[in-house]
Every structure is written in C-alpha cells, then in structure tokens.
Amino acid sequence: MNSAALRAQEALLKTQALGNAILNSATFSIIATDEKGIIQLFNVGAERMLGYKAEEVVNRISPSDIHDHAEVMARALALSKEFSTPISAGFGSLAFKASRGIEDSYELTYISKDGGRFPALVSITALRDDDEAIIGYLLIGTDNSVRKQVEAELLQAKAAAEKANFAKSDFLSNMSHELRSPLNAILGFAQLMDSDKVQLTRDQKSNTGHILKAGWYLLDLINEILDLALVESGKMQLSQEPTALDRVLLDCHSMIEPQARSQRIAMDVCHFEQPCYIQADHTRVKQVLLNLLSNAIKYNRAGGSVSVTCDQSSASRIRISVTDTGLGLSPDKLAQLFQPFNRLGQESSGQEGTGIGLVMTKRLVELMGGIIGVESTVGQGSVFWIDWLRAVEPDLDPAIEEFPDDAQASPAGDVAQHTLLYVEDNPANLSLVEQLIARRPGLHLLSAQDAVVGIRIARERLPAVILMDINLPGISGINALRILREDPVTQHIPVVAVSANAMPYDIRKGLEAGFFRYLTKPIRVDAFMAVLDAAIEYAESGLGGAGVRKIRR
C-alpha cells in the first residue's frame, strides 16, 4: 500500500473513531430519525438521559412520543400562528422549521421511561442526500435541569432582594416619619419661643438657640443618612432637566454667606455674563454646592477665603471649582476622602460632622452625569471641582410666574379675613400651627383630627386653604385630596400637604396627586408662612386647583 493510500485509510479510521466517540458520548442525547420521524439511531447519551435501550425505540417510536404532549401541541399552535398555516401536533411540529432549512432549537420537557420529567434543550437539523432530498432528522439534546435550577434560584434571589429593598425603603420611610414628627414639635415650638414678642432672658434666649442649633443639625443628619441609604439601595430618583447654574450659585452664595461672615471668611463667587444651563436635578445641584461651600468654610482658617470659579472652555462641559485656604490634605487622607463616616481625624476638631456629606456629594454628582475631583496641598488648602454636562437652554414661558422658595411672608396687615382648615391627628403639631396662625390677624383656623371630619368641614365652611397631613387615621391625606378634588364644591380649594413623609418618592407622589405645595416636617416658620400666603393669594385669584412645586427645607 502506497503512502497516499495509507494516509487516506488513517484519515478514514480517524473520522470513524471521531464519529463513534460522538455517538457514544454520554453527555448529549443524539437521536436520528428517518424522513417520517421514526427513530433510527439512539446513542448512549440518549439511553442514559431517557432510560430506554436503543432496541426499545429504534423503528418503534418518534421523538415526539418522549416529549410532553401538551407542550408539543402548544408548539404546533404557535407555529401555525407564526407561519399562517395549519401544523399538526406530533413530530411534524418539532421538525417544521428544520424541514424548511430554518435553523431551529427548542426547549421542551423530555419524559423518561420511568415517567421522570426534565427540561431539555434540543437542536434539530434536517439530513439531506446529494439531491437535497430530506432523508431524516438529527436531534441533539442536553439536560437543561441544572440551568433551569440556577435560573430559578436567581429569580428567587432577585425576588428576595427586591422584597428586602422594598422592606428597606418602607423602613426608611417609616423611620423618616417617626424621627421627623417629634422634631417638628421640638423645632416648631423652639422657633415660636425664639420669635416670641415677650422678651426672653439672656439664658432663655441662649437655651432656645442651643435647642434650634441641635435640632436643625439632627434634621440634617437624618436627611444625610436617609439620602445615603436611598443612593445605596438604588432608589434615589432625580429630575434631570436644564438647570440654571448661575441662579443656583447665586442662591447658594446668599444662603452660605452668613456662615462665612460668622467665621470671618471672605467669599468670592464667579458670575456668568449669560445664563448657563447644565443637565441636572436643580435641588440636588444646590445640595452638592452648599455642601462643598459649607465644608470650605468649616475647615478653613480664621480670616481665610473661599473662591468659586467657573471654567467654560469646553463646549460640552463646564467646571465649577471651590477653593479654600484651609490646612489641606495629605495624599493618604485624599485616598480616604470619599469613604462613608470617615472624618479624616476631624472628630476632635470641635467641628460638627458625620463623614457622610462628601460621600453623598460624589454619589449625587455621578448620578447626574458629572465628574468630581479634588486637589490639595498641605498647609495651603484644597480645590474641589465638578465637571457638569452642559444643557440646551430651555424654552421659558414668560407668562408663567413661580413663587420663589425664599418668598417672605406678607405683613399681617395685608391679609384679609380668611378661614383655614388644618387636618392633623397629632395634638402637638396641631397646637404648633394654631399658635402660628394666632400670630396672623385676619386668619381663622378650623381643625379636624381625621379626614372624614375634615372633608365634612371643608364642604360646609369652604375654607380658603386646607392644610393636610398625609398619615391620618382611616382615610389618608392623599385619598382625602382625591375626594376634595372630585367634589365640585371643594375642588377649587388649594390643599397644602404638611407631612413627616419626607422621602423623595413621598414628595413626588404628593405633588402628582395634586397638592398645591408639599411642606415637610419639621416645618420652618418662614417657609410655612410664605407657602400659606402663596396659597391664599392663589385662592383669591380664583384660579383654584393644584400647584406643582414642593417647598422642602
């Protein structure tokens, strides 16, 4: 035998050996049928998987006989609809696509000899002769039980995680409410005492100041922890829209300047020659910048300075830099800067702080598509910078006028006689608002401790404005608002939410329900009075209905 023939024989033997190895594989079931779908080959893998011996099925049954009959019928119906032609249940429905040269694989349940059932993933191919006539079909299947089990476990784990997230969100909402309710009484009555016309002694004034300072700090701490938990759980929702960065900076400057003055810190904030818009959430941008400015003042040196600069060199982004003249940070402290609850050794500095603010700032900036960074030199100070994504200038309707967040309450003498209704089940909260209203001549307050009574009073007395708690016994404030809106007699009355439900989705839900404004507890007296005046003015205008903005302080 010459060398060429020898090589050909070796190749043939190798091919035969490879074919036998495939057919004898115990991993895959390999089933071959004739053109009518009767089994002609049943390999070792098929025997192991299905429990039949080859002689029990060859020339006896079709692969459709070892499939779940209901699933085969369902496949026939689906294919009939897909191809707009009647397809009978049986092997024809398994081989329909393959017979038309369409690559096909399906997932159906195999039924073994002992009645056991398991999911199988089957690939089916038509076998053709030299004239392209179909002479049979080849079905290669794998036991899909493990993958199915993994998928089921993943789905179960996902459901458990979603349940845990829901429970966490529910817990955070309840915790926020439970913490804010007593704080509302503490801060509310402290504000009343602080602004009382009766002269307080120096000690009383000092004590009231300590209560207010500690109360507002505690509120900030609650807000920071809840915000961080929202971000970590992926529940933080932002309203990304064109935001006027120049206006936000102006607001932040006016809000932070008293703190700078008290620390003898000089401030220099850049001004824009033309309006500049970024794509971001207005409220969160203000939160970010206020936090950076507050830190720049808090950790500065006496008589130092803080400057805010604006770099508009990029067409797509704008950089805001906050520079301080503080002690600066070493490289090892810079590496730890954005770690939660890490104050970088400032715990003994006497400055209040939690180590959460910068973490939240970074997370919020990144959620809004921005980039934050820091450069610092020990002994000279630090520069925190943020690159914001520019936004197209929005179309503004000059006919629409909003009530500003920092609107001042109207002088008492300018308010005509108006009746107000406050629906509130907490006696302390009710007493606080009663005392606030008592300071405003021309205002008369009615009250109700549940929504049913509140709705009845609203229909009978038609108050100018309704103040509504959300968590009420029986009917909630949200449902009470819906009832008032559906009644032609009361639908024109502006309803202001005054609630300890202060999570972002609580506020969004309230505004979407139609509240004129959404005030969160603890209330700030000036903000409360400003909203009250806005609601009265709105009621006097005869427009009625609901507003669209929240007041959250």
TORGU-508544 format. One line per 2 residues: number of its first residue (from 0); their letters; for each residue x, y, z of C-alpha. Coordinates in steps of 0.25 Angstrom, whole numbers, plus 5000, padded with zeros to 4 digits. Each point is the difference from the previous one (the first is absolute). Last residue first. Layout:
NUM	a	X:Y:Z ~ ...
***
This chain:
552	rr	4855:5292:5215 ~ 4991:4993:4990
550	ik	4990:5009:4993 ~ 4994:4992:4989
548	rv	4995:5004:4986 ~ 4988:4997:4991
546	ga	4988:5008:5004 ~ 4986:4995:5002
544	gg	4986:5005:4996 ~ 4994:5014:5003
542	lg	5002:5011:4990 ~ 4991:5010:5007
540	se	5012:5009:5003 ~ 4996:5001:5015
538	ay	5003:4985:5001 ~ 5014:5002:4994
536	ei	5003:5011:5009 ~ 4995:4992:5012
534	aa	5009:4988:4995 ~ 5012:5010:4998
532	dl	4998:5006:5014 ~ 5000:4986:5006
530	va	5012:4996:4993 ~ 5008:5012:5005
528	mf	4995:4998:5014 ~ 5005:4985:5000
526	ad	5013:5004:4994 ~ 5002:5011:5011
524	vr	4996:4990:5011 ~ 5009:4989:4995
522	ip	4992:4987:5001 ~ 5005:4987:5006
520	kt	4994:4995:4992 ~ 4999:5000:4985
518	ly	4991:5010:4993 ~ 4994:4996:4986
516	rf	4993:5011:4992 ~ 4987:5001:4993
514	fg	4998:4985:5002 ~ 4996:4993:4987
512	ae	5002:4985:5001 ~ 5013:5002:4992
510	lg	5005:5009:5010 ~ 4997:4990:5011
508	kr	5007:4988:4993 ~ 5012:5009:4997
506	id	5001:5004:5015 ~ 4999:4985:5004
504	yp	5010:4996:4990 ~ 5010:5010:5005
502	ma	4998:4995:5014 ~ 4994:5011:5009
500	na	4988:4993:5006 ~ 4999:5009:5012
498	sv	4989:5007:4993 ~ 4994:5014:4998
496	av	4993:4999:4987 ~ 4994:5013:4995
494	vp	4986:4999:4993 ~ 4995:5011:4991
492	ih	4985:5001:5000 ~ 4994:4999:4986
490	qt	4995:4986:5001 ~ 4992:5003:5012
488	vp	4985:5001:4995 ~ 5003:4993:4987
486	de	5004:4987:5008 ~ 5010:4992:4993
484	rl	5012:5008:5005 ~ 4995:4999:5014
482	ir	4999:4985:4999 ~ 5014:4999:4994
480	la	5006:5009:5011 ~ 4994:4990:5011
478	ni	5006:4989:4993 ~ 5014:5006:5000
476	gs	4998:5005:5015 ~ 4997:4985:5004
474	ig	4985:4996:5003 ~ 5000:4992:5013
472	pl	5010:5006:5010 ~ 5008:5011:4993
470	ni	5014:4998:4995 ~ 5000:5011:4989
468	dm	4998:5013:5008 ~ 4991:5010:4993
466	li	5000:5016:5000 ~ 4987:5005:4993
464	va	5000:5014:4995 ~ 4988:5010:4998
462	pl	4991:4992:5008 ~ 4986:4995:4994
460	re	4993:4999:5014 ~ 4990:4989:4997
458	ra	5008:4992:4989 ~ 5013:5002:5007
456	ir	4994:4996:5014 ~ 4995:4987:4994
454	ig	5013:4997:4993 ~ 5008:5002:5013
452	vv	4990:4992:5008 ~ 5003:4988:4991
450	ad	5015:5004:4999 ~ 5003:4998:5015
448	qa	5004:5009:5011 ~ 4993:5013:4995
446	sl	5003:5014:5002 ~ 4995:5014:4997
444	lh	5009:5012:5000 ~ 4997:5015:4998
442	lg	5009:5009:4993 ~ 4998:5015:5000
440	pr	5011:5003:5011 ~ 5012:4991:4998
438	ra	5006:4996:5013 ~ 4989:4990:5003
436	il	5003:4993:4987 ~ 5014:4996:5006
434	qe	4994:4996:5014 ~ 4989:4991:4993
432	vl	5011:4994:4991 ~ 5008:4996:5012
430	sl	4988:4995:5008 ~ 4996:4991:4988
428	na	5014:4994:4999 ~ 5000:4997:5015
426	pn	4986:4994:4999 ~ 5004:4990:4989
424	de	4987:4997:4992 ~ 5001:5011:4990
422	vy	4990:5006:4990 ~ 5002:5015:5000
420	ll	4990:5009:4994 ~ 5001:5015:4997
418	th	4990:5011:5001 ~ 5004:5013:4994
416	qa	4998:5015:5004 ~ 5010:5009:4991
414	vd	5015:4999:5001 ~ 5008:5013:4998
412	ga	5000:5003:5015 ~ 5008:4988:5003
410	ps	5011:5004:4991 ~ 5002:4989:4989
408	aq	5009:4989:5003 ~ 5013:5000:4992
406	ad	5003:4992:4988 ~ 5013:4992:5001
404	dp	4995:4989:4991 ~ 4995:5009:4990
402	fe	4985:4999:4995 ~ 5000:4997:4986
400	ei	4996:5009:4988 ~ 4995:4995:4987
398	ap	4998:5011:4989 ~ 5014:5000:4997
396	dl	5000:4986:4994 ~ 5014:4994:5001
394	dp	5005:4991:4989 ~ 5012:4993:5006
392	ev	5015:5004:4997 ~ 5007:4987:4995
390	ar	5008:4993:5011 ~ 5014:4999:5003
388	lw	5005:4988:5008 ~ 5007:5004:5013
386	di	5014:4999:5004 ~ 5002:5002:5015
384	wf	5012:5005:5007 ~ 5005:5000:5014
382	vs	5012:5008:5003 ~ 5008:4999:5013
380	gq	5008:5008:5009 ~ 5014:5005:5002
378	gv	5006:4993:5012 ~ 5000:4986:4994
376	ts	4996:5002:4985 ~ 4987:4994:4994
374	ev	4994:4997:4987 ~ 4986:4994:5000
372	gi	4991:4994:4989 ~ 4985:4998:4996
370	ig	4994:4996:4987 ~ 4986:5002:4996
368	gm	4990:4991:4994 ~ 4989:5003:5010
366	le	5002:4987:5007 ~ 5015:5004:5001
364	vl	4997:5013:5006 ~ 4991:4994:5010
362	rk	5009:4989:5004 ~ 5012:5009:5002
360	tm	4991:5010:5008 ~ 4995:4989:5009
358	vl	5014:4995:5003 ~ 5004:5014:5003
356	gi	4988:5002:5010 ~ 5001:4987:5007
354	gt	5012:5002:5009 ~ 4991:5004:5012
352	ge	5003:5014:5003 ~ 5001:5010:5011
350	qg	5013:5008:5002 ~ 5007:4999:5013
348	ss	5012:4994:4994 ~ 5000:4987:5007
346	eq	4992:4992:4990 ~ 5009:5007:4989
344	gl	5009:4988:4998 ~ 4996:4997:4986
342	rn	4985:5001:5002 ~ 4998:4986:4995
340	fp	4985:4997:5001 ~ 4999:4996:4986
338	qf	5013:5000:4992 ~ 5001:5011:4990
336	lq	5013:5006:5005 ~ 5008:4988:5004
334	al	5010:5001:4988 ~ 5001:5015:5003
332	kd	5004:4997:5014 ~ 5012:4991:4996
330	ps	5004:5011:4990 ~ 5000:5011:5011
328	lg	4988:5010:5000 ~ 5000:5015:5001
326	lg	5000:5009:5013 ~ 4990:5009:4994
324	td	5001:5011:4990 ~ 4988:4996:4992
322	tv	4997:4998:4985 ~ 4986:4996:4994
320	si	5001:4996:4985 ~ 4989:5000:4991
318	ri	5003:4994:4986 ~ 4991:5001:4988
316	rs	4998:4989:4990 ~ 4997:4998:4985
314	as	5006:5012:4993 ~ 5012:4999:5010
312	sq	5007:5013:5004 ~ 4988:5004:5009
310	dc	5009:5001:5013 ~ 4992:5005:5012
308	tv	5007:5004:5013 ~ 4995:5000:5015
306	sv	5009:5006:5010 ~ 5001:4998:5015
304	sg	5009:5008:5009 ~ 5007:5000:5013
302	ga	4999:5009:5012 ~ 4999:4989:5010
300	rn	5005:4987:4992 ~ 4991:4991:4992
298	yk	4993:4987:5004 ~ 4986:5006:5002
296	ia	5001:5010:4988 ~ 5004:4990:4989
294	ns	4991:4990:5006 ~ 4988:5009:4999
292	ll	5003:5003:4986 ~ 5002:4986:4996
290	nl	4987:4996:5007 ~ 4992:5012:4994
288	lv	5005:4996:4986 ~ 4995:4986:5001
286	qk	4987:5003:5006 ~ 4997:5011:4990
284	vr	5003:4990:4989 ~ 4991:4991:5007
282	th	4988:5009:5000 ~ 5002:5004:4985
280	da	5002:4986:4995 ~ 5010:5000:4988
278	qi	5003:5004:4986 ~ 5007:5013:5001
276	yc	4996:5014:4996 ~ 5008:5013:4999
274	pq	4993:5013:5000 ~ 5009:5011:4994
272	ef	5011:5008:5006 ~ 5001:4990:5011
270	hc	5005:5004:5014 ~ 5011:4993:5008
268	vd	4999:5000:5015 ~ 5011:5007:5009
266	ma	4998:4997:5015 ~ 5008:5006:5012
264	ir	4999:4991:5012 ~ 4999:5007:5013
262	qs	4993:4987:5006 ~ 4987:5007:5003
260	ra	5001:5007:4986 ~ 5002:4987:4993
258	qp	4987:4994:5007 ~ 4992:5012:4997
256	ei	5005:4999:4985 ~ 4995:4986:4998
254	ms	4986:5002:4996 ~ 5003:5012:4991
252	hc	5011:4993:4993 ~ 4992:4988:4998
250	dl	4989:5008:4994 ~ 5009:5007:4990
248	lv	5007:4987:4997 ~ 4986:4993:4997
246	rd	4997:5012:4991 ~ 5013:4999:4992
244	la	4998:4985:4999 ~ 4986:5002:4993
242	tp	4996:4985:5000 ~ 4996:4993:4987
240	eq	4993:4987:5004 ~ 5003:4987:5008
238	sl	4990:4998:5010 ~ 5007:4990:5009
236	qm	4995:4987:5007 ~ 5008:4994:5011
234	kg	4995:4986:5002 ~ 5013:4993:4996
232	se	5002:4994:5014 ~ 5013:5007:5003
230	vl	4994:5013:4994 ~ 4988:4999:5009
228	al	5008:4996:5012 ~ 5009:5012:4998
226	dl	4988:5009:4999 ~ 4994:4995:5013
224	ie	5014:5002:5007 ~ 5001:5014:4995
222	ni	4986:5004:5003 ~ 5001:4995:5015
220	ld	5013:5007:5002 ~ 4994:5013:4994
218	ll	4988:4998:5010 ~ 5009:4998:5012
216	yw	5008:5012:4996 ~ 4987:5008:4999
214	ga	4996:4995:5014 ~ 5014:5003:5006
212	kl	5000:5014:4995 ~ 4986:5003:5004
210	ih	5001:4994:5014 ~ 5013:5008:5002
208	gt	4993:5013:4996 ~ 4989:4997:5009
206	ns	5010:4999:5012 ~ 5007:5012:4996
204	kq	4987:5008:4999 ~ 4995:4994:5013
202	dr	5014:5004:5007 ~ 4999:5014:4994
200	tl	4986:5002:5006 ~ 4989:4999:4989
198	qv	4992:5013:4997 ~ 4986:4997:4996
196	kd	4999:5002:4985 ~ 5002:4985:4998
194	sd	5010:4997:4988 ~ 5009:4991:5008
192	ml	4988:4993:5007 ~ 4993:4998:4988
190	qa	5012:4994:4993 ~ 5002:4991:5012
188	fg	4986:4996:4999 ~ 5002:4995:4985
186	li	5014:4994:5002 ~ 4995:4991:5012
184	an	4986:4997:4994 ~ 5005:4997:4986
182	lp	5012:4992:5006 ~ 4989:4991:5006
180	sr	4994:4997:4987 ~ 5013:5000:4992
178	le	5006:4988:5006 ~ 4988:4991:4998
176	hs	4997:5005:4986 ~ 5015:4997:4996
174	mn	5000:4987:5007 ~ 4987:4996:4993
172	sl	5005:5004:4986 ~ 5014:4993:5003
170	fd	4992:4987:5004 ~ 4992:5000:4988
168	sk	5012:5002:4991 ~ 5007:4989:5008
166	af	4988:4991:4999 ~ 4999:5003:4985
164	na	5015:4997:4998 ~ 4999:4987:5008
162	ke	4988:4996:4991 ~ 5008:5004:4988
160	aa	5012:4991:5005 ~ 4991:4989:5003
158	ak	4994:5000:4986 ~ 5014:5001:4994
156	aq	5004:4988:5009 ~ 4988:4992:4995
154	ll	5002:5004:4986 ~ 5015:4996:5001
152	ea	4996:4987:5007 ~ 4990:4997:4988
150	ev	5011:5003:4990 ~ 5010:4991:5007
148	qk	4989:4989:5000 ~ 4997:5002:4986
146	rv	5015:5000:4996 ~ 5001:4987:5008
144	sn	4988:4994:4994 ~ 5003:5003:4986
142	dt	5004:4985:4996 ~ 5006:5001:4986
140	gi	4995:4996:4987 ~ 5005:4998:4986
138	ll	4989:4996:4990 ~ 5004:4996:4986
136	yg	4989:4999:4989 ~ 4997:4991:4988
134	ii	5002:4997:4985 ~ 4996:5014:4996
132	ae	5003:5002:4985 ~ 5012:5009:4997
130	dd	5004:4992:4988 ~ 5012:4995:5006
128	dr	4992:4996:5012 ~ 4995:5008:5011
126	la	4999:5000:5016 ~ 4991:5010:5006
124	ti	5005:5006:5013 ~ 4995:5001:5014
122	sv	5006:5006:5012 ~ 4993:4996:5013
120	la	5001:5007:5014 ~ 4994:4990:5010
118	pf	4991:5003:5013 ~ 4999:4988:5009
116	rg	4988:4990:5002 ~ 5001:4986:5007
114	gd	4990:4990:4995 ~ 5009:4988:5001
112	ks	5003:4999:4985 ~ 5004:5015:5000
110	iy	4991:5012:4997 ~ 5007:5012:4993
108	tl	4994:5014:5002 ~ 5002:5010:4989
106	ey	5010:5010:4996 ~ 5002:5003:4986
104	sd	5011:5001:4989 ~ 4999:5003:4986
102	ei	5008:5005:4988 ~ 4990:5002:4988
100	gr	5002:4991:4988 ~ 4985:4997:4998
98	sa	5000:4986:5006 ~ 5008:5006:5012
96	kf	4988:5010:5003 ~ 4990:4989:5000
94	al	5008:4989:5007 ~ 4994:5001:5014
92	sg	4986:5004:4995 ~ 5000:4988:4990
90	fg	5004:4991:5011 ~ 4987:5001:5007
88	as	4989:5011:5000 ~ 4995:5004:4986
86	ip	5004:5013:4994 ~ 4989:5008:4993
84	ts	5007:5012:4992 ~ 5001:5015:5004
82	fe	5015:4998:5002 ~ 5000:5006:5014
80	ks	4986:4996:5004 ~ 5002:4986:4996
78	la	5014:5000:5007 ~ 4994:5004:5013
76	la	4989:4990:4999 ~ 5010:4988:4997
74	ra	5008:5005:5011 ~ 4988:4999:5010
72	mv	4997:4986:4995 ~ 5015:4996:5002
70	ea	4999:5006:5014 ~ 4987:4993:5003
68	hd	5006:4986:4996 ~ 5013:5001:5009
66	hi	5010:4994:4991 ~ 5004:4985:4999
64	ds	4990:4997:4989 ~ 5004:5013:4992
62	ps	5014:4993:4998 ~ 4992:4989:4992
60	ir	4998:4986:5004 ~ 5003:4985:4995
58	nv	5011:5000:4989 ~ 5010:5002:5011
56	ve	4993:5002:5014 ~ 5002:4988:5008
54	ea	5012:4995:4993 ~ 5008:5013:5004
52	ky	4998:4997:5015 ~ 4991:5010:5007
50	gl	5003:5007:5012 ~ 4999:5014:4995
48	mr	5013:5007:5003 ~ 5009:4988:5000
46	ea	4994:4994:4988 ~ 5000:5013:4993
44	gv	5015:5002:5003 ~ 5003:4985:4996
42	nf	4994:5004:4986 ~ 4986:4997:4994
40	lq	5000:4999:4985 ~ 4989:4996:4990
38	ii	4988:5007:5008 ~ 4988:5002:4991
36	gk	4998:5015:4995 ~ 4994:4997:4986
34	ed	5014:5004:4993 ~ 5007:4990:5009
32	ta	5005:5004:5014 ~ 5013:5002:5007
30	ii	5001:5002:5015 ~ 5012:5005:5007
28	sf	4999:5003:5015 ~ 5012:5007:5005
26	ta	5009:4998:5012 ~ 5002:4985:4999
24	sn	5007:5001:4987 ~ 5000:4987:4992
22	li	4995:5006:4987 ~ 5011:5011:5001
20	an	5011:4990:5003 ~ 4995:4991:4989
18	gl	5000:5012:4990 ~ 5015:5003:5005
16	aq	5004:4986:4998 ~ 4994:4999:4986
14	tk	5007:5013:4997 ~ 5013:4995:5005
12	ll	4998:4987:4992 ~ 4997:5008:4988
10	ae	5012:5008:5002 ~ 5009:4988:5002
8	qa	4995:4994:4987 ~ 5003:5012:4992
6	rl	5014:5001:5006 ~ 5003:4986:4996
4	aa	4994:5002:4986 ~ 5010:5012:4999
2	sn	5011:4992:5005 ~ 4999:4988:4991
0	m	4994:4987:5004
***
